[in-house]
Amino acid sequence: MQHVIQRLKYFNELVMFQHSIFSLPFIFIAMVVSAKGWFGFSLLFLGVLAAISARNFAMGLNRYADREFDAKNPRTANRPSVDGRLDASSIFIFTVVNAVVFVAVAYMINDLAFYMSFPMLVVLGSYSYFKRFSSMAHIILGISLGLAPIAGSIAVEAAIPMWTVLLSLGVMFWVAGFDLLYSLQDIEFDVEHGLHSIPSKYGAEATLFISSIFHLITVLFWAMFVWSAHLGGFAWLAVVIALGMLTYEHYLVRKDFTKIDRAFFTINGYLGIVFLLFIIIDQVLS
């Protein structure tokens, strides 16, 4: 039993389960807005399971594909996928199992969710290999997490309304923007090993500028989402708070690159939660 628990801890560390906080709030935002309130415990359970299995698939494949590079990078050399705690076959099986779970859960939700689950897995898996030939991998990661609100609205109403697309585009640029900041840590490594990224191609200053533009676009799309979905004052307040948090994130990174982890994990994690809470309040009071 102790061995099983330890293995679960290793897999938890492999996929950094706590980082699910980035996508989960935006799935629930879409579900709350689609349902105009509470969408039921059944969809809550299935939505969480779908989100976790999809993310586990994406992270598992990424760790499996990047074993060689992670072993050479001092920042990632202590990951379970490269330090001997988890072998390649175990990671591969973990990845496949989560893909199957995701498709099965989608089947239980509705037909559109099931049909969309396959192209979604393709998109989620493509990020792991995109950086080998294109610096646009940041956008692919953004698209991957941007699928979350679309999945949420599909789960509730088996449709993809325009406001969901706007919300998803905001998430896409939000994620791509903070991934650019996170990638600043690996500029030298990417250049040395021939990996493509915007920081390694254009440098730190250009990356900071592009990231700030992405985050301005993020706020614009989220404002368009609130307008398109006919939401109220608390939803608009969520957009304003998001702008403030993203501004503070850029302030921290520009001030000191050692603050990247704080900016990446803490601020972005809270941003999604705060946004969700204000959307819930808006729906309750509307």
C-alpha positions, 0 to 999 in steps of 0.5 A, a space after each residue: 500500500 505504501 508503494 502505491 501511495 508513493 507512486 501516486 505522489 510521483 505521478 502527482 509531481 509529474 503532472 503538477 496536479 495543483 496547476 489544474 487551477 489555471 484551466 478549471 475556473 474557466 471551465 466552470 465560468 463557461 458552465 455557470 454562464 451557460 446554465 445561468 447559474 448552478 449546473 448540477 452535481 453530475 456535470 460538476 463531477 464529470 467536468 472536473 474529471 474531464 478537465 483533470 484527465 485531459 490535463 494529465 494526458 497533456 502533461 504526461 505526454 509532455 513529460 514523456 516526450 521531453 525526457 531527454 531535454 529535461 534530463 539536461 536542463 538543471 531546472 527540470 533535472 529532478 522531475 520524476 520522469 528523468 531522475 529514475 522515480 518513474 520509468 518511460 513505460 509507466 508514464 506512457 501508460 499513464 498518458 494513454 489511460 488518461 486519454 481513454 478516461 477523457 474520451 469516456 467522460 466526454 461520451 457520458 456528457 453528450 454526443 458533441 462532447 464525445 465527438 470533440 474529445 478526439 480533436 481536443 486530444 490532438 491539440 493537447 498533445 501537439 504542444 509537446 512536439 511543436 517547440 521542436 520546429 516552431 517558436 509558436 509553441 506558446 500559442 499552441 499551449 494557449 489554444 490547449 487551455 483555451 479549449 476549457 471554456 468551449 468544453 464547459 459550454 458544450 457540457 451544459 448546452 451541447 453548443 458553442 455560443 459566440 461568448 464562449 469563443 471570446 472567453 476562450 480567445 482571452 484564455 488563449 492569449 492569457 496562457 500564451 502571455 504568461 508562458 512567454 514569461 515562464 520561458 524566459 528562464 530557459 533562453 540559454 538552454 533553448 538556444 543551446 539545444 535547438 528548441 524553438 521559443 520566442 525568448 530564444 529567437 527574439 530575446 528577453 525585451 521583445 518577449 516582455 513586450 509581446 507578452 504584454 501585448 498578449 495580455 492586453 488582448 486577453 483583457 479585450 477579449 474578456 471584456 467582449 465576452 462579458 458584453 456578448 454574454 450580457 453579464 452585469 457589473 460584477 463580471 465587468 469588475 472581474 475584467 478590471 481586476 484581471 487587468 490589475 493582476 496581469 499588470 502586477 505580474 509584468 511589474 514583478 517580472 520586469 523588476 526581477 526575473 527571479 520573481 517569475 515563479 511567483 508571477 507564473 504560479 501565484 498571480 495566474 492561479 488566483 486570477 482564474 479563481 477571482 474571475 470565477 467568483 465574480 462571475 458566480 456573484 454576477 449570476 446569483 445577483 442577476 
